[in-house]
Amino acid sequence: MNQVIDLLKNHRSIRKFKPELISTEKVHAIIEAATWASTSNFIQAYTVIRVENKKTRKKIADLAGPQPWVETSPLFLVFCADLNKAQEACHYENKGMVSGYTEQFIISTVDVALAAQNAMIAAESLGLGGVYIGGIRNDPQTVCNLLKIPEHVYPVFGMCLGYPDEKQEQKPRLPVHVVLNEEYYHKDNIDLEKYNQTCKDYYQNRSSSSREETWTHQISDMVTKPARPHMKAFLKKRGFEFK
């Protein structure tokens, strides 16, 4: 349809990179593109931390999985939801920030996710590839300690970027008619058997790590287990108390 849509539809996770470094000019262009994402009430509730230290990267790679591409990618970024800047604005105006509200958590988390997606798209437009690293939430407090992240800020995910050194097939997405509901929420509008077969074909035929698995098996296996139960206490400690 057009180059932007073609770029978006060509996304795939890249975990193996060429050793070529990313120029400072491109890094700054990627982050600047991130800053132009939509932001709730102009709060811009995010911070991006570039991690270069090899020992720090190794520690984060290990706690995230391990995920060795965190250690080996030319560029590794940690995207943080950040209300600390809002608190600084309050201090500047001699006001006290009312913190701990669920809406503040939502705003900051959405803000950083929108900024990160802008960054990923910008990187891909420059010939780079990347992958999100949600695994940093396996041990977010250690990440905070390593990166000196203050109160009212929490690391949401990491991002590895570099010039791709692999050709990955795309995971088949849910059909548009399933995602786009007209007028109201439509239940049972997905043919699970058909989509399972599509995903099963993908997993069996992909060039790396082929396996036999369906979408329903993968998702049900994930959501029937506790999902990082430490996060609630961690977020409360950070100043996100869900009032």
C-alpha positions as CSV (number, residue, x, y, z in Angstrom):
1,M,0.0,0.0,0.0
2,N,2.8,2.4,1.0
3,Q,6.4,2.2,2.4
4,V,5.3,2.9,6.0
5,I,2.7,0.1,6.0
6,D,5.1,-2.3,4.2
7,L,7.7,-1.6,6.9
8,L,5.3,-2.2,9.7
9,K,4.0,-5.4,8.2
10,N,7.6,-6.7,7.7
11,H,8.4,-6.7,11.5
12,R,10.0,-9.7,13.0
13,S,12.1,-10.3,16.1
14,I,15.9,-10.4,15.4
15,R,18.3,-11.9,18.0
16,K,21.4,-12.5,16.0
17,F,23.3,-9.4,14.8
18,K,26.4,-8.5,12.8
19,P,29.2,-7.0,14.8
20,E,28.9,-3.7,13.0
21,L,28.3,-0.8,15.4
22,I,25.4,1.6,15.1
23,S,26.5,5.2,14.6
24,T,25.8,7.8,17.3
25,E,23.9,9.8,14.7
26,K,21.5,6.8,14.1
27,V,21.1,6.1,17.8
28,H,20.1,9.7,18.4
29,A,17.8,9.7,15.5
30,I,16.1,6.5,16.9
31,I,15.6,8.1,20.3
32,E,14.4,11.4,18.9
33,A,11.8,9.4,16.9
34,A,10.8,7.8,20.1
35,T,10.2,11.2,21.7
36,W,7.7,12.1,19.0
37,A,5.3,9.3,20.0
38,S,2.0,10.4,21.4
39,T,2.1,11.1,25.2
40,S,-0.8,11.5,27.6
41,N,-1.2,15.1,28.7
42,F,2.3,15.9,27.5
43,I,3.8,14.2,30.5
44,Q,6.4,12.2,28.5
45,A,6.7,9.7,31.3
46,Y,9.6,7.7,30.0
47,T,13.4,7.4,30.1
48,V,15.6,5.3,28.0
49,I,18.9,3.9,29.4
50,R,21.6,2.9,27.0
51,V,23.7,0.1,28.6
52,E,27.2,-0.4,27.3
53,N,29.0,-1.9,30.3
54,K,29.8,-5.5,29.5
55,K,29.5,-6.8,33.1
56,T,26.1,-5.1,33.5
57,R,24.9,-6.5,30.2
58,K,26.0,-10.0,31.2
59,K,24.1,-9.7,34.5
60,I,20.9,-8.5,32.7
61,A,21.3,-11.1,30.0
62,D,21.4,-13.9,32.7
63,L,18.5,-12.7,34.8
64,A,16.4,-12.2,31.7
65,G,16.4,-15.8,30.7
66,P,19.3,-16.1,30.0
67,Q,19.1,-14.2,26.7
68,P,22.6,-13.9,25.3
69,W,21.6,-11.4,22.7
70,V,21.3,-8.8,25.5
71,E,25.0,-9.2,25.9
72,T,26.0,-9.4,22.3
73,S,23.8,-6.9,20.5
74,P,25.5,-3.7,19.3
75,L,22.9,-1.6,21.1
76,F,21.0,-2.5,24.3
77,L,18.4,-0.1,25.6
78,V,16.2,-0.2,28.8
79,F,12.9,1.5,28.5
80,C,11.6,2.9,31.8
81,A,8.2,4.2,32.8
82,D,9.2,7.5,34.6
83,L,7.2,9.7,36.9
84,N,10.4,11.1,38.5
85,K,10.5,13.9,36.0
86,A,6.9,14.8,36.9
87,Q,7.9,14.9,40.5
88,E,10.8,17.2,39.6
89,A,8.4,19.5,37.8
90,C,6.3,19.6,41.0
91,H,9.4,20.5,43.1
92,Y,10.2,23.3,40.6
93,E,6.7,24.7,41.1
94,N,6.8,24.2,44.9
95,K,4.0,21.6,44.7
96,G,3.7,18.1,46.1
97,M,3.0,15.3,43.6
98,V,0.1,13.0,44.6
99,S,1.5,9.6,43.7
100,G,0.5,6.0,43.8
101,Y,-2.6,6.1,41.6
102,T,-3.3,3.4,39.1
103,E,-4.0,5.9,36.4
104,Q,-0.4,7.3,36.8
105,F,0.9,3.7,36.4
106,I,-1.2,3.2,33.2
107,I,-0.1,6.6,31.8
108,S,3.6,6.0,32.3
109,T,3.5,2.4,31.1
110,V,1.5,3.4,27.9
111,D,3.8,6.3,27.3
112,V,7.0,4.3,27.4
113,A,5.4,1.5,25.2
114,L,4.4,4.0,22.5
115,A,7.9,5.6,22.6
116,A,9.5,2.2,22.3
117,Q,7.5,1.2,19.3
118,N,8.4,4.4,17.6
119,A,12.1,3.6,18.3
120,M,11.7,0.1,16.9
121,I,10.1,1.3,13.7
122,A,12.7,4.0,13.3
123,A,15.4,1.5,13.7
124,E,13.9,-0.9,11.2
125,S,13.6,2.0,8.7
126,L,17.4,2.4,9.0
127,G,18.0,-1.2,8.1
128,L,18.3,-2.4,11.7
129,G,16.5,-5.2,13.5
130,G,15.7,-5.9,17.1
131,V,13.8,-7.7,19.8
132,Y,12.0,-6.6,23.0
133,I,13.3,-8.0,26.3
134,G,10.4,-8.4,28.7
135,G,12.6,-10.8,30.7
136,I,14.2,-7.9,32.6
137,R,11.0,-8.0,34.7
138,N,12.2,-11.4,36.0
139,D,14.2,-9.5,38.5
140,P,13.4,-5.8,38.1
141,Q,14.9,-4.7,41.5
142,T,18.4,-6.0,40.4
143,V,18.0,-4.1,37.1
144,C,17.1,-1.0,39.2
145,N,20.2,-1.5,41.3
146,L,22.5,-2.0,38.4
147,L,21.1,1.1,36.5
148,K,20.6,3.3,39.6
149,I,16.9,3.7,38.8
150,P,15.2,6.0,41.3
151,E,11.8,5.8,43.0
152,H,8.8,6.6,40.7
153,V,10.6,4.9,37.8
154,Y,10.5,1.2,36.8
155,P,12.1,-0.8,33.9
156,V,9.4,-2.0,31.6
157,F,11.4,-3.9,29.0
158,G,14.7,-3.9,27.2
159,M,15.4,-3.6,23.5
160,C,18.3,-5.2,21.5
161,L,19.1,-3.5,18.2
162,G,21.7,-4.1,15.5
163,Y,22.1,-5.1,11.8
164,P,20.4,-8.4,11.3
165,D,22.6,-11.5,10.8
166,E,19.7,-13.9,10.3
167,K,16.5,-14.2,8.3
168,Q,13.6,-15.0,10.5
169,E,10.2,-16.0,9.3
170,Q,7.2,-14.0,10.6
171,K,4.9,-15.5,13.2
172,P,1.3,-15.4,11.7
173,R,-0.8,-12.8,13.4
174,L,-4.5,-13.1,14.2
175,P,-6.7,-12.1,11.2
176,V,-7.9,-8.6,10.9
177,H,-11.6,-9.6,11.2
178,V,-10.7,-11.1,14.6
179,V,-8.9,-8.0,15.9
180,L,-11.3,-5.4,14.4
181,N,-14.7,-5.7,16.0
182,E,-17.6,-3.7,14.6
183,E,-19.8,-1.7,17.0
184,Y,-19.3,-4.0,20.0
185,Y,-17.1,-6.8,21.3
186,H,-17.6,-10.0,19.4
187,K,-17.0,-13.2,21.2
188,D,-16.1,-16.5,19.5
189,N,-15.3,-14.8,16.2
190,I,-12.1,-16.7,15.8
191,D,-11.7,-20.1,14.2
192,L,-9.3,-21.5,16.7
193,E,-8.8,-24.8,14.8
194,K,-7.8,-22.9,11.7
195,Y,-5.5,-20.5,13.5
196,N,-3.9,-23.4,15.4
197,Q,-3.1,-25.1,12.2
198,T,-1.6,-21.9,10.7
199,C,0.6,-21.5,13.8
200,K,1.5,-25.2,13.9
201,D,2.6,-25.0,10.2
202,Y,4.8,-22.0,11.1
203,Y,6.5,-23.7,14.0
204,Q,7.1,-26.9,12.0
205,N,8.5,-25.2,8.9
206,R,10.6,-22.3,10.3
207,S,14.3,-22.5,9.7
208,S,15.3,-22.3,13.4
209,S,14.1,-24.1,16.5
210,S,11.3,-25.9,14.7
211,R,8.7,-27.5,17.0
212,E,5.2,-28.8,17.0
213,E,2.9,-26.4,18.9
214,T,-0.4,-24.7,18.5
215,W,-1.4,-21.2,19.5
216,T,-4.0,-22.3,22.1
217,H,-1.5,-24.7,23.7
218,Q,1.2,-22.0,23.9
219,I,-1.2,-19.3,25.3
220,S,-3.1,-21.5,27.7
221,D,0.1,-22.9,29.0
222,M,1.3,-19.4,29.7
223,V,-1.8,-17.8,31.3
224,T,-2.6,-20.8,33.6
225,K,0.7,-20.2,35.5
226,P,1.5,-17.3,37.9
227,A,3.0,-14.4,35.9
228,R,5.8,-12.7,37.8
229,P,3.9,-12.4,41.1
230,H,6.7,-10.3,42.5
231,M,5.7,-7.3,40.3
232,K,3.0,-6.0,42.5
233,A,5.2,-5.6,45.6
234,F,8.1,-4.3,43.4
235,L,5.9,-1.6,41.9
236,K,4.5,-0.6,45.3
237,K,8.1,-0.2,46.5
238,R,8.8,2.0,43.4
239,G,5.9,4.3,44.2
240,F,3.2,2.8,42.0
241,E,0.7,1.7,44.6
242,F,-2.6,1.3,42.6
243,K,-4.9,3.6,44.6
